[in-house]
C-alpha cells in the first residue's frame, strides 16, 4: 500500500517541478549573464521545489525569491548562481563555509561543486528543516551547525571560500580570519544606504575587495533564535 504522503512527495517531481522546468530556469540564468557552466549544471541538479513549502512548489523555478517563513527567504536563483560563480573565481575550492543556511538551497548547490560544505544557521527551526532536506536528498558532504554566523566555524578553518547569505553592516573580522590565503569571501554589504555584493580575496599580507553590483538581502543578525 502506498501512503498518500508518499504520493504527494512523488508528484512534486512532475509538471511545474520537472527537470524540463529546471532546464528552462538555467536557460534564463544563462541569458541573464551567468557564464560558469559548472554552476549552471549544479542548478539543474538541485530540485529547488524541495526547499520551499509545498504550496509554493509550482513557483519554485521562477527566477525570484520566495518566503520560507520566520521572515526569511530562499534567494532568487540568479543571485544563488552569481554568488556561487563569484566564489568559484579562485579555481576549485575544496572547503567552503556558508553563513546563513536558510532553506538549505544554496548549500545544496554548493555541494555539487565543492567536496566539503560547512553551513551555519542562527534559527534552529530552519536548520532542522534544512538538515532533513540534506538527508532526504543524500547530500552527505554538507555539515551543519547551529551558531551565530558572525562567528563562523573556527574549529574547521581555514576555508578556501566563505559565502554570507545575509547583508552585513560591516565585514565580520572573525570570517576574514577564517579565510585561507588565496581564498574568497563573498557577501552582501551595506554601503551608503545600499547593499552591494562584495568579493574579498585574502592575500599573503592584505585583503583585496571587488564590488560585484547591487543586491537585496535580509539583514545578517547576531545571536541565536
N, C-alpha and C positions, 0 to 999 in steps of 0.2 A: 504493500500500500504506500502511495506517495502522498506525503502530507502537503496541505495547501501552502504552507510556508515555503516548502521546497520549490513548489511550482512557481510561486511568486518570484523567488530568487532566480530561477532559471529563465523566467520570462523577461527579466531585466536585461538579458543578453541579446534581445532581438529588437527589431523596429528601430526606435529612436536611440537605442543604446548599442546598436550593432557595430561590427568592425567597419562597415562601409561609412557609418556616421563619423567614426573616429578618423577615417581616411580623409573625409571631406574637411574636418577641422584642420588637419595637417596641411591640406591644400590652402586653406585660408591663412594659416600661420606663415606658410612659405611666401604667399603673396604680400603679406604684411612685413616681410623683411627678415624672418628667421632663416638663417642660411646653414646652420650646422646640421647636417643630415643625421648625425648621431642623436641629437636632441629630438628631431622630428620623428625618428624611429621609436624612441622611448615614449613619446606622446602616443603613438599608435598602439604601444604595448600595454599601456595602463588604462584600465576601464574606469574612466572618471565618474561614471554613474554609481560606482561602488562607494564613492567618497562624499555623496550628497544624500539628503533624505530621499526616500523612495518617491515622495510626492513631487520632487523636482527632477527625477531621473530623465524625463523627456527633454529637459533643458540642459542636461549635463554637458553636451558637446557644442553648446553655444559659446562663442568667444566672449564670455562675460563672467564677472564674479558672481557668486551665489551665496546666500546666507547658510551658515551651518549651525546657528544657534549661539547663545551666550555672547551676543554682539560681535561674533567673528564671521569671517567669510572664507570660502575657498577661492583662491586668486583666479583672475582671468587667465585662461590658457596661454595667451600671448605673453603675459608677464612671467608666468612659470617658465615658458620656453626661453624668454630673453634673459632671465636671471641665471638659468641653467647654462645657456650659451656663454654668458659672461664668466661664469665660474670655471668653465672648461677652457677658457682662453689661455691658461697656463699649461696646456697639454692634457695629460691623463691623470688627474688626482686619484690617489689610492684611498684616501681617508678624508671624509668631509663631515663637518658639523653643520646641522641646520638648527637655527634658533627660531622656535615657533612651529611646532608640529601641526597644529590646527587639525584639519581633517585627515592629514597624512598624505595628501595627493602629491605635494612637492617632493616629499621624501621617497614616495613610490617611484616617481620619475627618476630621481637621482639613483635609486637602487639598481636601475637598468644600465647605469653608466659608470658607477663607482663601486669598487669592491666592498667598501665598508661605509655605511651612512649612520652617523650618530645624530639623534634628534632630541631636543629638549622642549618641554611644554610646561607652562605655569598653571594651566587649567586642567585639573585632574580628570574631569569628566571627558574632555576632548581627548586626552591622552589614552584613556581606557578604550574609547571607541576606535581610535587610530590603531592601537595595538591589536585589537580584534581584526581590523581590516588587513593589517600586515600578515597576521597568522592565516586568515582565510585565503589570501592571495599568495601565500607561501613565499613571502619576501623575507627570507631568513637572514639577509645581510643588513637589516635595519635594527639598530639598537636604540632603545628609548629610555628617557629619564625624566622624572617629574622634578622640575627645578626652575629657578629664576633664570631666564635666558641671558640676562646681563652677565651672569657668572660663567656661562659656557659649560664646559665639561673638562675641568682641569686635569683629572686623572687620565684622560685619553689624549691629551695634547702631546705633541703639536699636530695640527691639521693642515693638509695641503690646500683645503678650501673651507671657508665658513660662509654660510648664507643666512641672512637675517630676514625673516618674512613679515616684519612689522617695522613701522617707521620710528627711528630713534631720534632723540633731540641732539645727541652727540654720539660719537663712536665709542662704545664701551671699551675702556682700557684693557679689561680682562680678556676680551676677544682678540684684540691686537696681540696680546702677549701669548695667546694660544695658537697663533698663526705661524706656520713653518716659514723659514726663509724661502722666498720664491713663491709662496702661497698667495692666494687671493681671498679677500673679504669683500663680499657683495651685499649691500644693504641699502634700504631707503633711508634717507637722512633729511631732517628738517633743515632748510636753509632759507633764511629771509622770508619766512612765512610760506614757503613752498617745499614740497617733497621732491627730492632728486634721487635717482638711482645712482649709487656711487660704487665704484670698484677700487679697492685699495690693495696694492701689491707690496708685500714686505721684502725689502732688500737686505743686504748684509748689515747696513747701518741706518736705514731710514724706511719711510713708507711713501709710496707714490700713489697719488689719487687721480682717478679719472671719472668725469661726470658722464653718465650714460643717458641722461634725459629725465623728464618729469614723470612722476608716478603718483598713485594714490593708495595708501595702505592704512590699516588700523594702527593705532599707536603701540609702540613697544612699552609694556608696563612692567614694573618691578613687583616682587613678592609672589606669593602663591595663592591660588584660588581653587 
